[in-house]
Every structure is written in C-alpha cells, then in structure tokens.
Amino acid sequence: MKITIDDIPPSLNSIIFMAKKHWGAYYGYKKKWKDKVHACISDDSVLFKEPVIITITYFFGNKHKHDFDNYSGKFILDGLSGKVIEDDSSKQITELRIRFNYDKDNPRTEVDIKKG
C-alpha cells in the first residue's frame, strides 16, 4: 500500500522549538498531521494486523542538508495507527526505513507499507 501526502512534516528540532514557546504547539502539529495522513487514506484501505515494513520517503523541495534523526516519521506513524496498522509498536513495525529525495516541483511525503 502506498500513501502520498502533499507536504513534509516539520523537523523534530522545529517542533521542540515551538513546544518551548507554547506547550500546545506540539499537540496542534500532531493533530494536524494525523488529519493529513487520514485524508490520504482511502475508506477501503486494509488494516494490516500482521508485521509490516514501512518506508517513508521525504521529497524535499530544496537540496539543503537534512538530518535523518529530525525526520523520524512520528507524526506519520501516529496517523497510520488504527487506520492502516493496528499500532506503531515494534511488534507490528518490524522495520522502518527513512529515505530522502529531492523534487523541486512537488515536495511531498510518500509512505510505503508492506507485509514484513
């Protein structure tokens, strides 16, 4: 199953910075991204109950350096939980792959979920 989100989540560094300014910022972004992920999941999507391998590919609109640890996929995995996967624990997700790519004209996030 492949899901395409027409945006890239904020880096963890920027979320921490926002959360220090106001405690509700983190929860606001978490809800926003859960809604974005849900909007990209079709109503007839399968709920995987078996272990899966998830690959998240970020297509950035620029060629700046990006740190992998700042794009862990937390908001995306939280959005998948209960809709496409039962939960985002290590019991269900046996492997998580993070990839970076570049697309100046179409920055986005692609999520590929396969039985693992």
DSSP file (Angstrom, degrees, kcal/mol; ACC not computed):
  #  RESIDUE AA STRUCTURE BP1 BP2  ACC     N-H-->O    O-->H-N    N-H-->O    O-->H-N    TCO  KAPPA ALPHA  PHI   PSI    X-CA   Y-CA   Z-CA
    1    1 A M              0   0    0      0, 0.0   112,-3.0     0, 0.0     2,-0.4   0.000 360.0 360.0 360.0 137.5    0.0    0.0    0.0
    2    2 A K  E     -A  112   0A   0    110,-0.2     2,-0.4     2,-0.0   110,-0.2  -0.978 360.0-171.3-125.2 134.3    1.3    3.4   -0.9
    3    3 A I  E     -A  111   0A   0    108,-2.8   108,-3.2    -2,-0.4     2,-0.5  -0.981   6.3-159.5-123.3 133.4    0.2    6.7    0.6
    4    4 A T  E     -A  110   0A   0     -2,-0.4     2,-0.5    36,-0.3   106,-0.2  -0.965   3.2-167.5-116.6 127.3    1.2   10.1   -0.7
    5    5 A I  E     -A  109   0A   0    104,-3.3   104,-2.7    -2,-0.5     2,-0.9  -0.952  21.3-137.8-112.8 128.7    1.0   13.2    1.5
    6    6 A D  S    S+     0   0    0     -2,-0.5     2,-0.3   102,-0.2   102,-0.1   0.000  81.0  49.9 -80.7  34.4    1.4   16.6   -0.3
    7    7 A D  S    S-     0   0    0     -2,-0.9    -2,-0.2   102,-0.1    52,-0.1  -0.952  75.0-123.0-157.2 169.7    3.5   18.0    2.5
    8    8 A I        -     0   0    0     -2,-0.3     3,-0.1   100,-0.1   101,-0.1  -0.993  34.2-117.7-122.7 130.3    6.6   17.2    4.6
    9    9 A P        -     0   0    0      0, 0.0     3,-0.1     0, 0.0    20,-0.0  -0.233  38.7 -93.3 -64.5 156.8    6.2   17.3    8.4
   10   10 A P        -     0   0    0      0, 0.0     2,-0.0     0, 0.0     5,-0.0  -0.326  47.8 -98.7 -65.5 153.2    8.2   19.8   10.4
   11   11 A S     >  -     0   0    0      1,-0.1     4,-1.9    -3,-0.1    60,-0.2  -0.320  28.3-114.9 -68.3 156.4   11.6   18.6   11.7
   12   12 A L  H  > S+     0   0    0     58,-1.9     4,-2.6     1,-0.2     5,-0.2   0.866 116.4  58.8 -61.1 -35.3   11.8   17.5   15.3
   13   13 A N  H  > S+     0   0    0      1,-0.2     4,-2.1     2,-0.2    -1,-0.2   0.918 106.9  46.0 -59.6 -43.3   14.1   20.4   16.1
   14   14 A S  H  > S+     0   0    0      2,-0.2     4,-2.3     1,-0.2    -1,-0.2   0.855 111.8  51.9 -70.4 -32.6   11.4   22.9   14.9
   15   15 A I  H  X S+     0   0    0     -4,-1.9     4,-2.8     2,-0.2    -2,-0.2   0.916 109.6  48.9 -67.8 -42.8    8.7   21.1   16.9
   16   16 A I  H  X S+     0   0    0     -4,-2.6     4,-1.9     2,-0.2    -2,-0.2   0.914 111.1  51.0 -61.6 -42.4   10.8   21.2   20.1
   17   17 A F  H  X S+     0   0    0     -4,-2.1     4,-1.1    -5,-0.2    -2,-0.2   0.926 113.0  45.1 -60.7 -45.5   11.5   24.9   19.5
   18   18 A M  H  X S+     0   0    0     -4,-2.3     4,-2.3     1,-0.2     3,-0.4   0.906 110.2  54.3 -64.9 -41.6    7.7   25.6   19.1
   19   19 A A  H  < S+     0   0    0     -4,-2.8    -1,-0.2     1,-0.3    -2,-0.2   0.834 103.7  55.9 -64.3 -32.3    6.8   23.5   22.1
   20   20 A K  H  < S+     0   0    0     -4,-1.9    -1,-0.3     1,-0.2    -2,-0.2   0.839 109.4  47.3 -67.5 -31.5    9.2   25.5   24.3
   21   21 A K  H  < S+     0   0    0     -4,-1.1     2,-0.3    -3,-0.4    -2,-0.2   0.882 134.2   2.6 -75.6 -39.0    7.3   28.7   23.2
   22   22 A H    ><  -     0   0    0     -4,-2.3     3,-1.6     1,-0.1     4,-0.4  -0.945  62.2-140.9-152.7 127.6    3.9   27.2   23.9
   23   23 A W  T 3> S+     0   0    0     -2,-0.3     4,-0.6     1,-0.3     3,-0.4   0.762 100.8  58.4 -60.6 -27.9    3.0   23.7   25.2
   24   24 A G  H 3> S+     0   0    0      1,-0.2     4,-2.2     2,-0.2    -1,-0.3   0.612  83.3  82.6 -79.9 -11.6    0.0   23.3   22.9
   25   25 A A  H <> S+     0   0    0     -3,-1.6     4,-2.3    -7,-0.3     5,-0.2   0.910  89.9  50.7 -60.7 -43.1    2.1   23.7   19.7
   26   26 A Y  H  > S+     0   0    0     -4,-0.4     4,-2.5    -3,-0.4    -1,-0.2   0.939 112.2  46.1 -59.5 -48.7    3.2   20.0   19.7
   27   27 A Y  H  X S+     0   0    0     -4,-0.6     4,-2.3     1,-0.2    -1,-0.2   0.834 110.2  54.9 -66.5 -32.4   -0.3   18.7   20.1
   28   28 A G  H  X S+     0   0    0     -4,-2.2     4,-2.4     2,-0.2    -1,-0.2   0.929 111.3  43.4 -64.8 -45.4   -1.5   21.1   17.4
   29   29 A Y  H  X S+     0   0    0     -4,-2.3     4,-2.5     2,-0.2     5,-0.2   0.882 111.7  54.9 -67.5 -37.9    1.0   19.7   14.9
   30   30 A K  H  X S+     0   0    0     -4,-2.5     4,-2.0    -5,-0.2    -2,-0.2   0.933 112.1  43.0 -60.7 -45.7    0.3   16.2   16.0
   31   31 A K  H  X S+     0   0    0     -4,-2.3     4,-2.5     2,-0.2    -2,-0.2   0.910 112.2  53.9 -66.5 -42.8   -3.4   16.6   15.3
   32   32 A K  H  X S+     0   0    0     -4,-2.4     4,-2.0     1,-0.2    -2,-0.2   0.917 112.8  43.4 -57.7 -44.6   -2.8   18.5   12.0
   33   33 A W  H  X S+     0   0    0     -4,-2.5     4,-2.5     2,-0.2    -1,-0.2   0.838 110.1  54.8 -74.9 -32.5   -0.6   15.6   10.8
   34   34 A K  H  X S+     0   0    0     -4,-2.0     4,-2.6    -5,-0.2    -1,-0.2   0.938 111.2  46.6 -62.2 -44.5   -2.9   12.9   11.9
   35   35 A D  H  X S+     0   0    0     -4,-2.5     4,-2.2     2,-0.2    -2,-0.2   0.892 111.3  51.8 -63.4 -40.8   -5.7   14.6    9.9
   36   36 A K  H  X S+     0   0    0     -4,-2.0     4,-0.8     2,-0.2    -2,-0.2   0.922 112.2  45.6 -62.5 -44.1   -3.4   15.0    6.9
   37   37 A V  H >< S+     0   0    0     -4,-2.5     3,-1.1     1,-0.2     4,-0.5   0.937 112.2  51.0 -64.8 -46.3   -2.5   11.3    7.0
   38   38 A H  H >< S+     0   0    0     -4,-2.6     3,-1.3     1,-0.3    -1,-0.2   0.873 104.7  57.7 -59.3 -37.5   -6.1   10.2    7.5
   39   39 A A  H 3< S+     0   0    0     -4,-2.2    -1,-0.3     1,-0.3    -2,-0.2   0.748 105.7  51.0 -65.2 -23.0   -7.2   12.4    4.5
   40   40 A C  T << S+     0   0    0     -3,-1.1     2,-0.5    -4,-0.8   -36,-0.3   0.471  92.2  88.8 -93.8  -2.9   -4.8   10.4    2.3
   41   41 A I  S <  S-     0   0    0     -3,-1.3     2,-0.1    -4,-0.5   -38,-0.1  -0.847  76.6-132.1 -99.3 124.9   -6.1    7.0    3.3
   42   42 A S    >   -     0   0    0     -2,-0.5     3,-1.7     1,-0.1    -2,-0.1  -0.376  19.4-116.4 -74.1 155.5   -9.0    5.7    1.2
   43   43 A D  T 3  S+     0   0    0      1,-0.3    -1,-0.1    -2,-0.1    -2,-0.0   0.745 114.3  54.3 -63.7 -24.4  -12.0    4.3    3.0
   44   44 A D  T 3  S+     0   0    0      2,-0.0    -1,-0.3     0, 0.0    -2,-0.1   0.214  79.9 133.6 -96.6  16.4  -11.4    0.8    1.6
   45   45 A S    <   -     0   0    0     -3,-1.7     2,-0.3     1,-0.1    -4,-0.0  -0.327  59.1-112.9 -65.6 148.2   -7.8    0.6    2.9
   46   46 A V        -     0   0    0      1,-0.0     2,-0.8    -2,-0.0    -1,-0.1  -0.602  15.7-134.1 -83.2 140.1   -6.7   -2.6    4.6
   47   47 A L        -     0   0    0     -2,-0.3     2,-0.3    35,-0.0    38,-0.2  -0.864  24.2-139.7 -92.8 108.5   -5.9   -2.6    8.3
   48   48 A F  B     +d   85   0B   0     36,-3.5    38,-1.2    -2,-0.8     4,-0.1  -0.535  28.3 172.7 -69.6 126.0   -2.7   -4.6    8.5
   49   49 A K        +     0   0    0     -2,-0.3    -1,-0.2    36,-0.1     3,-0.1   0.584  60.2  71.5-105.5 -18.2   -2.7   -6.9   11.5
   50   50 A E  S    S-     0   0    0      1,-0.2    36,-0.2    36,-0.0    42,-0.0  -0.453 102.7 -71.5 -92.1 169.3    0.5   -8.7   10.7
   51   51 A P        -     0   0    0      0, 0.0    65,-2.9     0, 0.0     2,-0.3  -0.275  56.4-166.0 -60.1 145.8    4.0   -7.3   10.9
   52   52 A V  E     -cB  93 115A   0     40,-3.2    42,-2.2    63,-0.3    43,-1.0  -0.898  23.1-135.1-132.6 159.8    4.9   -4.7    8.3
   53   53 A I  E     -cB  95 114A   0     61,-2.9    61,-2.2    -2,-0.3     2,-0.5  -0.980  25.9-160.5-111.7 127.4    7.9   -2.8    6.9
   54   54 A I  E     -cB  96 113A   0     41,-2.5    43,-3.2    -2,-0.5     2,-0.5  -0.938   7.8-168.5-115.3 129.3    7.3    0.9    6.4
   55   55 A T  E     -cB  97 112A   0     57,-2.6    57,-2.9    -2,-0.5     2,-0.6  -0.972   3.5-167.3-115.5 122.2    9.3    3.1    4.1
   56   56 A I  E     -cB  98 111A   0     41,-3.3    43,-2.9    -2,-0.5     2,-0.5  -0.946   4.0-170.4-109.8 121.8    8.9    6.8    4.4
   57   57 A T  E     -cB  99 110A   0     53,-3.1    53,-2.8    -2,-0.6     2,-0.6  -0.959   7.0-157.6-115.8 121.6   10.4    8.9    1.6
   58   58 A Y  E     -cB 100 109A   0     41,-2.7    43,-2.8    -2,-0.5     2,-0.9  -0.867   1.2-159.8 -97.4 122.4   10.6   12.7    2.0
   59   59 A F  E     -cB 101 108A   0     49,-3.2    49,-1.4    -2,-0.6    43,-0.3  -0.850  17.4-159.2-102.3  96.7   10.8   14.6   -1.3
   60   60 A F  E     -c  102   0A   0     41,-2.3    43,-2.8    -2,-0.9    46,-0.1  -0.424  20.0-135.9 -77.4 150.7   12.2   17.9   -0.2
   61   61 A G  S    S+     0   0    0     41,-0.2     2,-0.3    -2,-0.1    -1,-0.1   0.387  87.5  43.1 -86.1   2.7   11.8   21.0   -2.4
   62   62 A N  S    S-     0   0    0      2,-0.1    -2,-0.1    41,-0.0    41,-0.1  -0.914  78.8-123.5-141.0 168.9   15.4   22.0   -1.9
   63   63 A K        +     0   0    0     -2,-0.3     3,-0.1    39,-0.1    39,-0.0   0.117  62.6 133.2-102.3  20.6   18.8   20.4   -1.8
   64   64 A H        -     0   0    0      1,-0.1     2,-0.2     0, 0.0    -2,-0.1  -0.246  68.4 -91.2 -63.6 159.1   19.7   21.5    1.7
   65   65 A K        -     0   0    0      2,-0.0     2,-0.4     1,-0.0    -1,-0.1  -0.527  44.0-167.7 -70.7 139.9   21.2   19.0    4.2
   66   66 A H        -     0   0    0     -2,-0.2     2,-0.4    -3,-0.1     3,-0.0  -0.998  18.0-128.9-130.4 134.0   18.5   17.3    6.3
   67   67 A D    >   -     0   0    0     -2,-0.4     3,-1.4     1,-0.1     4,-0.3  -0.695   8.8-143.6 -85.4 129.8   19.3   15.2    9.4
   68   68 A F  G >  S+     0   0    0     -2,-0.4     3,-1.7     1,-0.3    -1,-0.1   0.869  99.4  59.4 -59.0 -37.8   17.7   11.8    9.4
   69   69 A D  G 3  S+     0   0    0      1,-0.3     3,-0.4     2,-0.1    -1,-0.3   0.648  98.4  59.9 -70.9 -11.4   17.1   11.9   13.1
   70   70 A N  G <  S+     0   0    0     -3,-1.4   -58,-1.9     1,-0.2    -1,-0.3   0.526 105.6  49.1 -87.9  -7.1   15.0   15.1   12.7
   71   71 A Y    <   +     0   0    0     -3,-1.7    -1,-0.2    -4,-0.3    -2,-0.1  -0.516  63.3 149.4-130.0  63.6   12.5   13.2   10.4
   72   72 A S        -     0   0    0     -3,-0.4    -1,-0.1    -2,-0.1    -2,-0.1   0.669  60.5-119.1 -74.2 -18.1   11.7   10.1   12.4
   73   73 A G     >  +     0   0    0     -3,-0.1     4,-3.0     3,-0.1     5,-0.3   0.577  65.0 142.3  90.7  10.5    8.2    9.7   11.0
   74   74 A K  H  > S+     0   0    0      1,-0.2     4,-2.6     2,-0.2     5,-0.2   0.915  71.7  44.4 -53.0 -53.0    6.5   10.0   14.4
   75   75 A F  H  > S+     0   0    0      1,-0.2     4,-1.6     2,-0.2    -1,-0.2   0.862 115.2  49.6 -63.6 -34.9    3.5   12.1   13.2
   76   76 A I  H  > S+     0   0    0      2,-0.2     4,-1.7     1,-0.2    -2,-0.2   0.935 111.7  47.0 -69.9 -45.8    3.1    9.9   10.2
   77   77 A L  H  X S+     0   0    0     -4,-3.0     4,-1.6     1,-0.2    -2,-0.2   0.888 110.4  53.4 -63.8 -38.5    3.2    6.6   12.1
   78   78 A D  H  < S+     0   0    0     -4,-2.6    -1,-0.2    -5,-0.3    -2,-0.2   0.887 109.0  50.2 -61.7 -37.6    0.7    8.1   14.7
   79   79 A G  H  < S+     0   0    0     -4,-1.6    -1,-0.2     1,-0.2    -2,-0.2   0.809 109.4  50.5 -70.8 -30.1   -1.6    8.9   11.8
   80   80 A L  H >X>S+     0   0    0     -4,-1.7     4,-2.9     3,-0.1     3,-1.9   0.789  87.2 104.2 -75.9 -28.2   -1.4    5.4   10.4
   81   81 A S  B 3<5S+e   85   0B   0     -4,-1.6     5,-0.2     1,-0.3     6,-0.2  -0.325  93.1   6.3 -62.6 128.6   -2.2    3.8   13.7
   82   82 A G  T 345S+     0   0    0      3,-3.4    -1,-0.3     1,-0.1     4,-0.1   0.260 130.0  59.6  84.7 -12.6   -5.7    2.4   13.9
   83   83 A K  T <45S-     0   0    0     -3,-1.9    -2,-0.2     2,-0.4    -3,-0.1   0.764 127.1  -0.8-110.7 -47.5   -6.3    3.2   10.3
   84   84 A V  T  <5S+     0   0    0     -4,-2.9   -36,-3.5     1,-0.4     2,-0.3   0.664 136.3  31.2-117.8 -33.4   -3.8    1.2    8.3
   85   85 A I  B   <S-de  48  81B   0     -5,-1.8    -3,-3.4   -38,-0.2    -2,-0.4  -0.927  77.3-125.3-123.7 152.6   -1.8   -0.5   11.0
   86   86 A E  S    S-     0   0    0    -38,-1.2     2,-0.3    -2,-0.3    -1,-0.1   0.935  86.6 -24.8 -63.8 -44.8   -3.1   -1.6   14.4
   87   87 A D        -     0   0    0     -6,-0.2    -1,-0.2     2,-0.1    -9,-0.0  -0.949  57.5-111.6-156.6 175.5   -0.4    0.3   16.2
   88   88 A D  S    S+     0   0    0     -2,-0.3     2,-0.1    -3,-0.1   -10,-0.1  -0.026  70.2 125.3-106.4  31.8    3.1    1.7   15.7
   89   89 A S  S >> S-     0   0    0      1,-0.1     4,-2.8     5,-0.0     3,-0.9  -0.341  77.0-106.0 -83.8 168.6    4.9   -0.6   18.2
   90   90 A S  T 34 S+     0   0    0      1,-0.2    -1,-0.1     2,-0.2    -2,-0.0   0.654 117.1  67.9 -69.1 -14.7    7.9   -2.8   17.4
   91   91 A K  T 34 S+     0   0    0      1,-0.1    -1,-0.2   -40,-0.0     3,-0.1   0.844 114.3  26.5 -71.2 -33.2    5.5   -5.8   17.5
   92   92 A Q  T <4 S+     0   0    0     -3,-0.9   -40,-3.2     1,-0.2     2,-0.9   0.846 118.8  56.5 -97.3 -42.5    3.8   -4.5   14.3
   93   93 A I  E  <  +c   52   0A   0     -4,-2.8    -1,-0.2   -42,-0.2   -40,-0.2  -0.812  57.2 173.3 -96.1 106.3    6.5   -2.5   12.6
   94   94 A T  E    S+     0   0A   0    -42,-2.2     2,-0.3    -2,-0.9   -41,-0.2   0.712  70.8  16.9 -85.3 -20.7    9.5   -4.8   12.1
   95   95 A E  E     -c   53   0A   0    -43,-1.0   -41,-2.5     2,-0.0     2,-0.5  -0.973  60.1-164.9-153.2 137.1   11.4   -2.3   10.0
   96   96 A L  E     -c   54   0A   0     -2,-0.3     2,-0.5   -43,-0.2   -41,-0.2  -0.986  11.4-167.6-124.5 120.8   11.2    1.4    9.5
   97   97 A R  E     -c   55   0A   0    -43,-3.2   -41,-3.3    -2,-0.5     2,-0.5  -0.916   2.9-164.0-111.4 133.0   13.1    2.9    6.5
   98   98 A I  E     +c   56   0A   0     -2,-0.5     2,-0.4   -43,-0.2   -41,-0.2  -0.968  12.5 179.6-115.9 127.2   13.6    6.7    6.1
   99   99 A R  E     -c   57   0A   0    -43,-2.9   -41,-2.7    -2,-0.5     2,-0.4  -0.955  15.8-149.9-128.2 147.5   14.7    8.0    2.8
  100  100 A F  E     +c   58   0A   0     -2,-0.4     2,-0.3   -43,-0.2   -41,-0.2  -0.929  23.4 161.5-114.4 141.4   15.4   11.5    1.5
  101  101 A N  E     -c   59   0A   0    -43,-2.8   -41,-2.3    -2,-0.4     2,-0.4  -0.860  30.0-119.4-145.1 179.4   14.9   12.6   -2.1
  102  102 A Y  E     +c   60   0A   0     -2,-0.3     2,-0.2   -43,-0.3   -41,-0.2  -0.990  29.9 159.8-132.2 132.2   14.5   15.8   -4.0
  103  103 A D    >   -     0   0    0    -43,-2.8     3,-0.7    -2,-0.4   -44,-0.1  -0.704  14.0-171.6-150.7  96.0   11.7   17.2   -6.1
  104  104 A K  T 3  S+     0   0    0      1,-0.2    -1,-0.1    -2,-0.2   -43,-0.1   0.847  88.2  42.4 -56.1 -38.4   11.7   20.9   -6.6
  105  105 A D  T 3  S+     0   0    0      1,-0.2    -1,-0.2     0, 0.0   -44,-0.1   0.644 125.2  28.1 -88.3 -15.9    8.3   21.0   -8.2
  106  106 A N    <   -     0   0    0     -3,-0.7    -1,-0.2   -46,-0.1    -2,-0.1  -0.440  67.6-174.0-148.0  68.2    6.4   18.5   -6.0
  107  107 A P        +     0   0    0      0, 0.0     2,-0.3     0, 0.0   -47,-0.2  -0.424  31.3 134.6 -63.3 138.8    7.7   18.3   -2.3
  108  108 A R  E     - B   0  59A   0    -49,-1.4   -49,-3.2    -2,-0.1     2,-0.4  -0.963  52.3-109.3-168.2 176.5    5.8   15.5   -0.6
  109  109 A T  E     -AB   5  58A   0   -104,-2.7  -104,-3.3    -2,-0.3     2,-0.4  -0.997  25.4-163.7-125.6 127.4    6.0   12.5    1.7
  110  110 A E  E     -AB   4  57A   0    -53,-2.8   -53,-3.1    -2,-0.4     2,-0.5  -0.938   1.7-164.4-113.0 135.1    5.4    9.0    0.4
  111  111 A V  E     -AB   3  56A   0   -108,-3.2  -108,-2.8    -2,-0.4     2,-0.5  -0.975   1.9-168.8-121.9 122.2    4.7    6.1    2.7
  112  112 A D  E     -AB   2  55A   0    -57,-2.9   -57,-2.6    -2,-0.5     2,-0.5  -0.951   3.5-169.1-113.7 126.9    5.0    2.5    1.5
  113  113 A I  E     + B   0  54A   0   -112,-3.0     2,-0.3    -2,-0.5   -59,-0.2  -0.967  11.5 169.1-120.8 124.5    3.6   -0.3    3.7
  114  114 A K  E     - B   0  53A   0    -61,-2.2   -61,-2.9    -2,-0.5     2,-0.1  -0.955  43.0 -94.7-132.5 150.9    4.4   -3.9    3.0
  115  115 A K  E       B   0  52A   0     -2,-0.3   -63,-0.3   -63,-0.2   -67,-0.0  -0.399 360.0 360.0 -59.3 137.8    3.9   -7.1    4.9
  116  116 A G              0   0    0    -65,-2.9   -64,-0.3   -24,-0.2    -1,-0.1   0.388 360.0 360.0-133.5 360.0    7.1   -7.9    6.7
